[in-house]
Amino acid sequence: MVEHRALHSAITLPDGRVLAAGGFTHSAELYNPATGTWNATGQASMARSYHTATLLPSGQVLFTGGSSSGLGATTELYDPTTGSWRTTNNMSTSRRSHTAAVLPSGRVLVTGGIDASGNPLASAELYDPATGSWSAAGSLASARSRHVAVVLASGRVLVTGGTGASGNSLASAELYDPATGSWTSTGGLRVGRAQPAAALLPSGKVLVLGGLDSADNSLASAELYDPATGSWQPTGDMLHRRSQHHALLLPSGQVLATGGYDPWFGILASTESYDPATGTWSASASMVERRYRHALTLLADGRVLVTGGHGPGNQLVRAELYDPDAGTWVSAASLATPRYRHTANRLPDGQVLVTGGFGDSGPLASSERLAPSSGAWSAAGNMSTPRYAHTATLLPSGKLLIAGGLAASSLRSVEQYDPLTGTWTSTGDMLLPRHYHTATLLADGRVLVAGGNESSRLAELYDPATRVWTGAGNMLTARRYHAATLLPDGRVLVSGGYGVSQTGQPATPLHSVEVYDPATGFWSAPYSMRMGTPRLDHTATLLPDGRVLVAGGYGSPGVGQSARVLETAEIYNPSTGSWMPTRAMLAPHRNHTATLLADGRVLVAGGTDEAGMQTSAELYDPATSTWTPTPCMTLQRRYHTATVLPSGRVLAIGGEQDFNPRASTERYHP
């Protein structure tokens, strides 16, 4: 965030952005999950804390009351469409540490709180967004502040807990019925608690957790309210005692409890999750910073944004993101057309374009485009030529270059996709037909295409400025099913593949590697640069330190041994021009994907082993040269693609199982 904040509000707007406001300051700011950035958005008329912020059906946000000289009854509206603030009619009573709940009618029920003299309130009032006016809504049986209010599935509002007139923690609970405008008592909590947290569960029950007892001791206990019976039952205790914490219902139906204060441990960074099916709590990943009096907001993609709060000694400015699905695969929206041996590229605006591939009836010309913000796929037009086993290269202009591939035969044709217009246009043909070749974007914006032709070793260069192809010299070995990696110094490393004899007959998996230097236009391949294991259908991933990780594929692991799917991996060091073995993968992989994550690890997923299709996935850590297991994909797939989304998650798209193309996709959450 830009400002340090505590006792502020944070609320998700209809467009997915998050508005953070107040916390002893007039300022407000917006968080954009798509870009991960914060931007100022005007100033409220008052600096507020201990206030409420409520999203209205119109998309505007209503701010009420709070703690600051003379503003306890004031209210104002924020309009996300204009980024502007305006005052609206005052409440009848000054209040802070109150609650505000949106009723099914769209009106807002405000209950309790502390008045200007420091006394708890029993009064309640209703705000009508249609008229901007306030009206009385009866009185609670017990004056209270620092309580919770939850709208039930029936539309009634449960108010429970809080601090009473004598300063004690309340166990009583009451229900407001909007249909009659009346309050009635309901079963009380088993333990009086002030400043608890609460969440409405999918079952319709209400979970109330933690808080302070009348002796100001933080509580670990939790209990469930059943609207059908009006009674409370105990459920599992939290792992930590917490007060001034926050809780949030996750899309999975579990409840996340974060931070707070524990007299034994002080301010907490720990988090934990409640499973309603078992009534138990389990530890979740800790926050980066210890905090209480913070805010929790659920983002549209299921992640949780944690903002502000008090840390040791001061208010906090840092925000954090929690991913409940971290380290897991989650099913995502399916393609319109099943496909494998397609391409997938992330466009400059963060969308993902999938092109071609092999479908139910053969090679495909169709393309589809994913908007990560909505998770929806849409048609992106057809190429002029159906193709699979082609290449797709994102050019500096933002256009996508599609080259070669297979249809009825190997293709020379090339076409471009313009994301700004959503149109396809043909461009100059390659010098040779190619499939299972590689295409590498060079530092100067040209594209190097290598291999993929049985009868020629010629490589070629595409210049986007002239749309002309020119020869790039002869490779030392004709090959396909190889890998090509752009090195930090601008050269291109080509590794392994299937050797092709000049008579067109397939040879064997290759040890050899060669390097193309754009500065000289020459290929070189010292014998000392040979890989330790001949391989094809492998992956080659540039690591953050400039080395290249080659993993898996198909080949012979040793002299005199039969070729098989490989679990071996090795590292190429460009500074020495040498290869060194690294630890073997936990399982063999061929026709898999290898994806560099934001933290520098490499995710290997899917493909085949000697027994057939697999779902296994694993992570390579360059710092320790070790592989560790990570959860399996939800489905078996090979010849799929894996694309890093703007959020840092990895989207696996399509693929094939038993020669049947898949339309399904799934996301990996690192």
Secondary structure as UniProt FT lines:
FT   STRAND          8..12
FT   TURN            14..15
FT   STRAND          18..22
FT   STRAND          25..32
FT   TURN            33..36
FT   STRAND          37..48
FT   STRAND          52..55
FT   TURN            57..58
FT   STRAND          61..64
FT   TURN            69..70
FT   TURN            72..73
FT   STRAND          75..79
FT   TURN            80..83
FT   STRAND          84..88
FT   STRAND          99..102
FT   TURN            104..105
FT   STRAND          108..111
FT   TURN            116..117
FT   STRAND          120..128
FT   TURN            129..132
FT   STRAND          133..145
FT   STRAND          148..151
FT   TURN            153..154
FT   STRAND          157..160
FT   TURN            165..166
FT   STRAND          173..177
FT   TURN            178..181
FT   STRAND          182..186
FT   STRAND          197..200
FT   TURN            202..203
FT   STRAND          206..209
FT   TURN            214..215
FT   STRAND          218..219
FT   STRAND          222..226
FT   TURN            227..230
FT   STRAND          231..235
FT   STRAND          242..243
FT   STRAND          246..249
FT   TURN            251..252
FT   STRAND          255..258
FT   STRAND          261..262
FT   TURN            263..265
FT   STRAND          266..267
FT   STRAND          271..275
FT   TURN            276..279
FT   STRAND          280..284
FT   STRAND          295..298
FT   TURN            300..301
FT   STRAND          304..307
FT   STRAND          315..316
FT   STRAND          320..322
FT   TURN            324..327
FT   STRAND          328..332
FT   STRAND          339..340
FT   STRAND          343..346
FT   TURN            348..349
FT   STRAND          352..355
FT   STRAND          358..359
FT   TURN            360..361
FT   STRAND          362..371
FT   TURN            372..375
FT   STRAND          376..388
FT   STRAND          391..394
FT   TURN            396..397
FT   STRAND          400..403
FT   STRAND          410..411
FT   STRAND          414..418
FT   TURN            419..422
FT   STRAND          423..427
FT   STRAND          438..441
FT   TURN            443..444
FT   STRAND          447..450
FT   TURN            454..455
FT   STRAND          458..463
FT   TURN            464..467
FT   STRAND          468..474
FT   STRAND          479..480
FT   STRAND          483..486
FT   TURN            488..489
FT   STRAND          492..495
FT   STRAND          498..500
FT   TURN            502..503
FT   STRAND          506..509
FT   STRAND          513..517
FT   TURN            518..521
FT   STRAND          522..524
FT   HELIX           527..529
FT   STRAND          539..542
FT   TURN            544..545
FT   STRAND          548..551
FT   STRAND          554..555
FT   TURN            559..560
FT   STRAND          564..565
FT   STRAND          569..573
FT   TURN            574..577
FT   STRAND          578..582
FT   STRAND          593..596
FT   TURN            598..599
FT   STRAND          602..605
FT   STRAND          608..609
FT   TURN            610..611
FT   STRAND          612..613
FT   STRAND          617..621
FT   TURN            622..625
FT   STRAND          626..630
FT   STRAND          641..644
FT   TURN            646..647
FT   STRAND          650..653
FT   STRAND          656..657
FT   TURN            658..659
FT   STRAND          660..662
FT   STRAND          665..669
//
